[in-house]
């Protein structure tokens, strides 16, 4: 997504949870596995499988992810990789879905009282309609 992973987050695959052990989510859930030790290929074994990614428990970004296809790896390619996308990552700490909607409304309307402050906060280069696949794939490579 382009976020910093500085907020609580978790992946839920079936009845299994994966997260950063530093978050100590197993104090609230029966068992949470270390996300750094899990790979998509090990936890998802068939096309059509779905799982949930929740980021920033305060803003509550909920992502329902479906694995559409599992293809054989191509030698010389880097994985994982983004092959398509739509729109920019919402800015960190913008208030979840509803806060992001308000942010977009403020950016779209120069007469909105929050327009100038919002523009300063996100930066003039922020384009909510632009998905930067090159940047996404750079981040995926680590």
N, CA, C and O of each residue as an XYZ file, in Angstrom:
568
protein
N       0.804     -1.204      0.000
C       0.000      0.000      0.000
C       0.845      1.265      0.000
O       0.359      2.328     -0.386
N       2.081      1.172      0.419
C       2.906      2.370      0.476
C       2.961      2.980      1.861
O       3.620      4.002      2.056
N       2.289      2.382      2.822
C       2.350      2.884      4.189
C       3.643      2.440      4.846
O       4.388      1.637      4.285
N       3.910      2.963      6.037
C       5.186      2.718      6.712
C       5.192      1.479      7.606
O       6.236      1.125      8.154
N       4.063      0.823      7.760
C       3.923     -0.316      8.681
C       4.215      0.088     10.122
O       4.623     -0.747     10.930
N       4.011      1.346     10.444
C       4.248      1.843     11.796
C       3.020      1.674     12.686
O       3.084      1.925     13.890
N       1.918      1.255     12.104
C       0.696      1.060     12.876
C       0.407     -0.432     13.029
O       0.910     -1.264     12.274
N      -0.408     -0.739     14.017
C      -0.839     -2.117     14.182
C      -1.481     -2.600     12.887
O      -2.252     -1.884     12.249
N      -1.146     -3.822     12.519
C      -1.749     -4.421     11.330
C      -1.719     -5.938     11.477
O      -0.965     -6.493     12.276
N      -2.547     -6.577     10.693
C      -2.587     -8.038     10.720
C      -3.163     -8.566      9.415
O      -3.910     -7.892      8.705
N      -2.778     -9.804      9.139
C      -3.345    -10.564      8.031
C      -4.169    -11.668      8.663
O      -3.727    -12.297      9.625
N      -5.355    -11.911      8.138
C      -6.174    -13.025      8.617
C      -6.421    -13.948      7.427
O      -7.052    -13.565      6.442
N      -5.913    -15.162      7.543
C      -6.058    -16.173      6.506
C      -6.800    -17.338      7.140
O      -6.235    -18.089      7.936
N      -8.066    -17.481      6.781
C      -8.892    -18.491      7.445
C      -8.998    -18.160      8.920
O      -9.435    -17.067      9.281
N      -8.607    -19.080      9.768
C      -8.630    -18.855     11.211
C      -7.267    -18.429     11.752
O      -7.093    -18.295     12.963
N      -6.310    -18.218     10.864
C      -4.941    -17.895     11.267
C      -4.655    -16.405     11.120
O      -5.090    -15.757     10.168
N      -3.906    -15.882     12.095
C      -3.519    -14.482     12.095
C      -2.003    -14.373     11.956
O      -1.257    -15.193     12.492
N      -1.557    -13.337     11.220
C      -0.143    -13.064     11.022
C       0.073    -11.583     11.265
O      -0.696    -10.746     10.792
N       1.137    -11.263     12.017
C       1.440     -9.865     12.292
C       2.882     -9.754     12.761
O       3.615    -10.742     12.804
N       3.273     -8.548     13.107
C       4.593     -8.295     13.665
C       4.559     -8.694     15.138
O       3.722     -8.182     15.880
N       5.443     -9.596     15.589
C       5.416    -10.022     16.994
C       5.568     -8.872     17.981
O       5.092     -8.968     19.112
N       6.220     -7.789     17.577
C       6.398     -6.636     18.472
C       5.064     -6.017     18.874
O       4.978     -5.340     19.899
N       4.032     -6.243     18.081
C       2.722     -5.680     18.397
C       2.034     -6.425     19.541
O       1.095     -5.905     20.144
N       2.500     -7.641     19.841
C       1.949     -8.467     20.924
C       0.440     -8.676     20.792
O      -0.294     -8.623     21.778
N      -0.005     -8.913     19.570
C      -1.434     -9.143     19.355
C      -1.907    -10.462     19.948
O      -3.106    -10.652     20.152
N      -0.983    -11.374     20.228
C      -1.408    -12.644     20.824
C      -1.930    -12.452     22.251
O      -2.466    -13.389     22.842
N      -1.778    -11.240     22.812
C      -2.423    -10.929     24.087
C      -3.939    -10.841     23.915
O      -4.681    -11.001     24.884
N      -4.408    -10.585     22.682
C      -5.822    -10.396     22.404
C      -6.425    -11.523     21.581
O      -7.635    -11.745     21.607
N      -5.576    -12.231     20.853
C      -6.032    -13.327     19.996
C      -5.391    -14.619     20.496
O      -4.383    -14.584     21.201
N      -5.975    -15.753     20.132
C      -5.444    -17.035     20.594
C      -4.004    -17.254     20.147
O      -3.158    -17.625     20.960
N      -3.719    -17.035     18.893
C      -2.362    -17.231     18.383
C      -2.150    -16.344     17.167
O      -3.002    -16.247     16.284
N      -0.990    -15.700     17.147
C      -0.630    -14.856     16.022
C       0.760    -15.291     15.568
O       1.702    -15.313     16.360
N       0.878    -15.632     14.302
C       2.162    -16.053     13.750
C       2.950    -14.851     13.261
O       2.379    -13.816     12.915
N       4.257    -14.999     13.236
C       5.164    -13.947     12.788
C       5.008    -13.756     11.281
O       5.285    -14.670     10.504
N       4.566    -12.572     10.873
C       4.340    -12.291      9.458
C       5.614    -12.410      8.626
O       5.548    -12.724      7.438
N       6.768    -12.164      9.234
C       8.018    -12.216      8.475
C       8.431    -13.642      8.138
O       9.301    -13.852      7.292
N       7.825    -14.610      8.781
C       8.147    -16.013      8.514
C       7.125    -16.673      7.585
O       7.274    -17.839      7.218
N       6.104    -15.933      7.213
C       5.054    -16.476      6.341
C       5.226    -15.919      4.937
O       5.548    -14.743      4.761
N       5.012    -16.763      3.947
C       4.994    -16.294      2.563
C       3.617    -16.594      1.996
O       2.932    -17.514      2.442
N       3.232    -15.821      1.028
C       1.937    -16.033      0.396
C       1.835    -17.457     -0.157
O       0.793    -18.103     -0.048
N       2.922    -17.932     -0.745
C       2.927    -19.270     -1.327
C       2.718    -20.386     -0.312
O       2.233    -21.462     -0.660
N       3.086    -20.132      0.952
C       2.886    -21.151      1.984
C       1.508    -21.079      2.626
O       0.956    -22.105      3.024
N       0.947    -19.878      2.731
C      -0.338    -19.764      3.425
C      -1.533    -19.813      2.473
O      -2.653    -20.097      2.899
N      -1.305    -19.540      1.206
C      -2.360    -19.626      0.186
C      -1.898    -20.647     -0.850
O      -0.855    -20.479     -1.482
N      -2.677    -21.689     -1.012
C      -2.231    -22.769     -1.902
C      -3.102    -22.949     -3.138
O      -2.792    -23.783     -3.989
N      -4.183    -22.186     -3.254
C      -5.026    -22.356     -4.433
C      -5.641    -21.037     -4.879
O      -5.898    -20.142     -4.073
N      -5.865    -20.945     -6.158
C      -6.529    -19.772     -6.725
C      -7.939    -19.679     -6.154
O      -8.576    -20.694     -5.869
N      -8.407    -18.471     -5.996
C      -9.735    -18.246     -5.435
C      -9.719    -18.039     -3.932
O     -10.723    -17.621     -3.354
N      -8.591    -18.327     -3.288
C      -8.490    -18.129     -1.842
C      -8.573    -16.641     -1.524
O      -8.117    -15.798     -2.297
N      -9.158    -16.339     -0.385
C      -9.308    -14.951      0.055
C      -8.724    -14.794      1.451
O      -8.730    -15.722      2.260
N      -8.223    -13.601      1.705
C      -7.767    -13.287      3.054
C      -7.938    -11.795      3.291
O      -8.232    -11.040      2.365
N      -7.754    -11.380      4.528
C      -7.985     -9.996      4.932
C      -6.689     -9.377      5.437
O      -5.918    -10.013      6.155
N      -6.468     -8.145      5.056
C      -5.372     -7.347      5.601
C      -5.995     -6.136      6.262
O      -6.731     -5.381      5.625
N      -5.702     -5.949      7.537
C      -6.187     -4.781      8.262
C      -4.979     -3.959      8.689
O      -4.034     -4.477      9.284
N      -5.029     -2.664      8.374
C      -3.930     -1.765      8.710
C      -4.441     -0.593      9.534
O      -5.507     -0.042      9.260
N      -3.674     -0.225     10.536
C      -3.977      0.902     11.416
C      -5.329      0.681     12.083
O      -6.363      1.134     11.593
N      -5.300     -0.012     13.194
C      -6.544     -0.397     13.862
C      -7.395      0.805     14.241
O      -8.610      0.672     14.389
N      -6.781      1.983     14.404
C      -7.551      3.199     14.682
C      -8.290      3.700     13.453
O      -9.469      4.047     13.531
N      -7.598      3.740     12.313
C      -8.234      4.165     11.060
C      -9.009      3.025     10.421
O      -9.940      3.253      9.648
N      -8.625      1.809     10.742
C      -9.324      0.588     10.324
C      -9.440      0.417      8.810
O     -10.536      0.311      8.260
N      -8.276      0.394      8.152
C      -8.258      0.082      6.730
C      -8.428     -1.423      6.586
O      -7.586     -2.187      7.060
N      -9.491     -1.855      5.946
C      -9.779     -3.278      5.747
C      -9.655     -3.604      4.260
O     -10.311     -2.986      3.422
N      -8.813     -4.571      3.948
C      -8.601     -4.976      2.557
C      -8.976     -6.445      2.418
O      -8.440     -7.298      3.126
N      -9.885     -6.733      1.518
C     -10.234     -8.114      1.190
C      -9.436     -8.479     -0.056
O      -9.583     -7.847     -1.102
N      -8.606     -9.485      0.059
C      -7.704     -9.845     -1.032
C      -8.074    -11.225     -1.546
O      -8.258    -12.162     -0.769
N      -8.179    -11.339     -2.864
C      -8.454    -12.631     -3.495
C      -7.308    -12.974     -4.428
O      -6.894    -12.158     -5.251
N      -6.802    -14.191     -4.292
C      -5.767    -14.679     -5.193
C      -6.479    -15.207     -6.429
O      -7.121    -16.256     -6.381
N      -6.366    -14.487     -7.525
C      -7.084    -14.855     -8.742
C      -6.429    -16.007     -9.479
O      -7.111    -16.900     -9.981
N      -5.092    -15.987     -9.545
C      -4.356    -17.029    -10.264
C      -3.048    -17.295     -9.556
O      -2.495    -16.420     -8.890
N      -2.563    -18.499     -9.706
C      -1.213    -18.834     -9.271
C      -0.488    -19.328    -10.517
O      -0.833    -20.361    -11.089
N       0.513    -18.574    -10.918
C       1.244    -18.874    -12.145
C       2.647    -19.366    -11.807
O       3.184    -19.041    -10.748
N       3.235    -20.140    -12.696
C       4.617    -20.559    -12.451
C       5.559    -19.359    -12.544
O       5.325    -18.431    -13.319
N       6.609    -19.392    -11.757
C       7.594    -18.310    -11.773
C       8.340    -18.304    -13.100
O       8.581    -19.348    -13.705
N       8.694    -17.113    -13.530
C       9.473    -16.942    -14.754
C      10.897    -16.594    -14.339
O      11.116    -15.656    -13.573
N      11.855    -17.348    -14.843
C      13.255    -17.125    -14.493
C      13.666    -15.695    -14.850
O      13.371    -15.199    -15.937
N      14.347    -15.054    -13.913
C      14.827    -13.698    -14.130
C      13.861    -12.615    -13.666
O      14.229    -11.441    -13.623
N      12.644    -12.987    -13.320
C      11.660    -12.011    -12.826
C      11.782    -11.879    -11.314
O      12.190    -12.820    -10.633
N      11.427    -10.704    -10.791
C      11.388    -10.481     -9.344
C       9.973    -10.718     -8.844
O       9.001    -10.351     -9.505
N       9.864    -11.331     -7.675
C       8.551    -11.606     -7.081
C       8.580    -11.221     -5.616
O       9.631    -11.313     -4.982
N       7.443    -10.788     -5.053
C       6.175    -10.547     -5.738
C       6.273     -9.303     -6.596
O       7.235     -8.540     -6.506
N       5.270     -9.114     -7.422
C       5.226     -7.931     -8.256
C       3.788     -7.487     -8.476
O       2.860     -8.295     -8.504
N       3.637     -6.205     -8.628
C       2.344     -5.618     -8.924
C       2.179     -5.607    -10.437
O       3.021     -5.063    -11.151
N       1.104     -6.200    -10.926
C       0.882     -6.232    -12.370
C      -0.211     -5.262    -12.802
O      -0.371     -4.996    -13.993
N      -0.960     -4.734    -11.844
C      -1.994     -3.745    -12.143
C      -2.371     -3.026    -10.851
O      -2.196     -3.560     -9.756
N      -2.877     -1.841    -10.990
C      -3.309     -1.093     -9.824
C      -4.195      0.057    -10.240
O      -4.307      0.392    -11.419
N      -4.821      0.653     -9.244
C      -5.734      1.752     -9.519
C      -5.674      2.738     -8.367
O      -5.944      2.376     -7.222
N      -5.326      3.959     -8.658
C      -5.313      5.006     -7.649
C      -4.074      4.971     -6.765
O      -3.352      3.976     -6.701
N      -3.857      6.089     -6.088
C      -2.713      6.236     -5.186
C      -3.039      5.651     -3.823
O      -4.203      5.487     -3.459
N      -1.992      5.342     -3.083
C      -2.161      4.931     -1.690
C      -2.647      6.140     -0.897
O      -2.071      7.222     -1.010
N      -3.690      5.972     -0.104
C      -4.105      7.091      0.756
C      -2.972      7.462      1.714
O      -2.225      6.583      2.144
N      -2.830      8.729      2.051
C      -1.762      9.132      2.967
C      -1.922      8.475      4.342
O      -3.035      8.236      4.811
N      -0.792      8.194      4.963
C      -0.760      7.656      6.321
C      -1.527      8.603      7.246
O      -1.425      9.823      7.118
N      -2.286      8.037      8.168
C      -2.992      8.809      9.210
C      -4.020      9.795      8.678
O      -4.228     10.849      9.279
N      -4.666      9.475      7.560
C      -5.670     10.404      7.019
C      -7.067     10.146      7.581
O      -8.007     10.858      7.226
N      -7.223      9.157      8.439
C      -8.517      8.958      9.080
C      -9.353      7.840      8.497
O     -10.575      7.843      8.646
N      -8.728      6.891      7.841
C      -9.483      5.760      7.290
C     -10.270      6.152      6.053
O     -10.027      7.193      5.443
N     -11.208      5.306      5.701
C     -11.995      5.508      4.475
C     -12.719      6.850      4.491
O     -12.709      7.575      3.497
N     -13.340      7.177      5.606
C     -14.120      8.413      5.665
C     -13.223      9.646      5.702
O     -13.548     10.663      5.090
N     -12.105      9.568      6.408
C     -11.149     10.666      6.419
C     -10.540     10.901      5.047
O     -10.309     12.039      4.639
N     -10.281      9.789      4.330
C      -9.724      9.911      2.985
C     -10.737     10.570      2.044
O     -10.373     11.395      1.205
N     -12.003     10.198      2.193
C     -13.054     10.827      1.374
C     -13.090     12.335      1.634
O     -13.194     13.129      0.699
N     -13.004     12.725      2.915
C     -12.984     14.147      3.264
C     -11.750     14.835      2.675
O     -11.837     15.963      2.190
N     -10.608     14.156      2.719
C      -9.380     14.694      2.163
C      -9.540     14.944      0.663
O      -9.171     16.007      0.163
N     -10.090     13.962     -0.048
C     -10.304     14.123     -1.492
C     -11.276     15.254     -1.794
O     -11.075     16.021     -2.736
N     -12.328     15.354     -0.994
C     -13.289     16.444     -1.180
C     -12.614     17.798     -0.999
O     -12.862     18.727     -1.768
N     -11.755     17.911      0.025
C     -11.055     19.179      0.277
C     -10.100     19.517     -0.865
O      -9.991     20.676     -1.265
N      -9.408     18.500     -1.389
C      -8.484     18.744     -2.499
C      -9.213     19.158     -3.775
O      -8.720     19.992     -4.535
N     -10.383     18.574     -4.007
C     -11.143     18.836     -5.233
C     -11.836     20.195     -5.242
O     -12.255     20.671     -6.298
N     -11.959     20.818     -4.082
C     -12.744     22.049     -3.990
C     -11.909     23.187     -3.396
O     -11.737     23.257     -2.179
N     -11.395     24.068     -4.236
C     -10.575     25.184     -3.732
C     -11.314     26.089     -2.749
O     -10.674     26.830     -2.003
N     -12.654     26.047     -2.733
C     -13.402     26.882     -1.785
C     -13.606     26.176     -0.438
O     -14.098     26.785      0.512
N     -13.234     24.909     -0.358
C     -13.349     24.168      0.904
C     -12.399     24.817      1.916
O     -11.239     25.073      1.593
N     -12.880     25.087      3.139
C     -12.019     25.747      4.128
C     -10.760     24.940      4.472
O      -9.790     25.514      4.967
N     -10.752     23.631      4.222
C      -9.594     22.784      4.517
C      -8.680     22.578      3.305
O      -7.665     21.887      3.401
N      -9.037     23.172      2.174
C      -8.293     22.919      0.932
C      -6.795     23.216      1.066
O      -5.970     22.347      0.782
N      -6.436     24.419      1.491
C      -5.024     24.811      1.533
C      -4.227     23.967      2.529
O      -3.120     23.527      2.221
N      -4.781     23.741      3.716
C      -4.087     22.921      4.717
C      -3.912     21.488      4.220
O      -2.855     20.888      4.416
N      -4.933     20.942      3.584
C      -4.861     19.578      3.068
C      -3.821     19.479      1.965
O      -3.052     18.519      1.917
N      -3.793     20.456      1.088
C      -2.822     20.469     -0.006
C      -1.396     20.553      0.539
O      -0.498     19.879      0.035
N      -1.188     21.375      1.564
C       0.142     21.462      2.194
C       0.518     20.125      2.828
O       1.665     19.687      2.731
N      -0.451     19.479      3.478
C      -0.183     18.228      4.197
C       0.198     17.100      3.235
O       1.196     16.417      3.462
N      -0.575     16.894      2.169
C      -0.294     15.785      1.250
C       0.763     16.141      0.215
O       1.382     15.252     -0.370
N       0.973     17.426     -0.016
C       1.948     17.870     -1.011
C       1.299     18.065     -2.370
O       0.359     17.359     -2.734
N       1.801     19.008     -3.094
C       1.237     19.334     -4.402
C       1.395     18.197     -5.400
O       0.636     18.113     -6.366
N       2.378     17.317     -5.179
C       2.603     16.212     -6.114
C       1.612     15.055     -5.919
O       1.574     14.140     -6.741
N       0.814     15.081     -4.853
C      -0.122     13.981     -4.603
C      -1.211     13.969     -5.668
O      -1.915     14.958     -5.870
N      -1.335     12.836     -6.343
C      -2.371     12.636     -7.357
C      -3.154     11.387     -6.976
O      -2.656     10.276     -7.159
N      -4.366     11.540     -6.453
C      -5.129     10.378     -5.986
C      -5.477      9.387     -7.086
O      -5.830      8.245     -6.794
N      -5.384      9.800     -8.337
C      -5.730      8.903     -9.451
C      -4.531      8.145    -10.012
O      -4.690      7.292    -10.885
N      -3.332      8.452     -9.517
C      -2.114      7.856    -10.088
C      -1.642      6.650     -9.274
O      -1.392      6.760     -8.074
N      -1.526      5.525     -9.927
C      -0.942      4.329     -9.323
C       0.456      4.170     -9.903
O       0.609      3.975    -11.108
N       1.467      4.250     -9.062
C       2.853      4.184     -9.506
C       3.363      2.746     -9.384
O       3.976      2.376     -8.382
N       3.100      1.944    -10.420
C       3.509      0.537    -10.407
C       5.009      0.375    -10.257
O       5.466     -0.550     -9.585
N       5.773      1.248    -10.864
C       7.231      1.163    -10.755
C       7.670      1.321     -9.299
O       8.515      0.563     -8.822
N       7.103      2.298     -8.592
C       7.431      2.509     -7.185
C       6.951      1.335     -6.335
O       7.657      0.900     -5.425
N       5.777      0.828     -6.618
C       5.256     -0.328     -5.870
C       6.211     -1.508     -6.021
O       6.564     -2.147     -5.031
N       6.626     -1.798     -7.234
C       7.520     -2.934     -7.459
C       8.911     -2.692     -6.859
O       9.559     -3.635     -6.405
N       9.362     -1.463     -6.855
C      10.638     -1.150     -6.185
C      10.539     -1.468     -4.709
O      11.457     -2.060     -4.141
N       9.433     -1.084     -4.072
C       9.239     -1.348     -2.641
C       9.073     -2.843     -2.370
O       9.528     -3.340     -1.340
N       8.434     -3.550     -3.274
C       8.262     -4.990     -3.095
C       9.609     -5.729     -3.155
O       9.793     -6.752     -2.495
N      10.532     -5.207     -3.940
C      11.864     -5.835     -4.035
C      12.672     -5.591     -2.771
O      13.673     -6.268     -2.534
N      12.238     -4.611     -1.940
C      12.924     -4.342     -0.683
C      14.007     -3.413     -0.876
O      14.701     -3.067      0.079
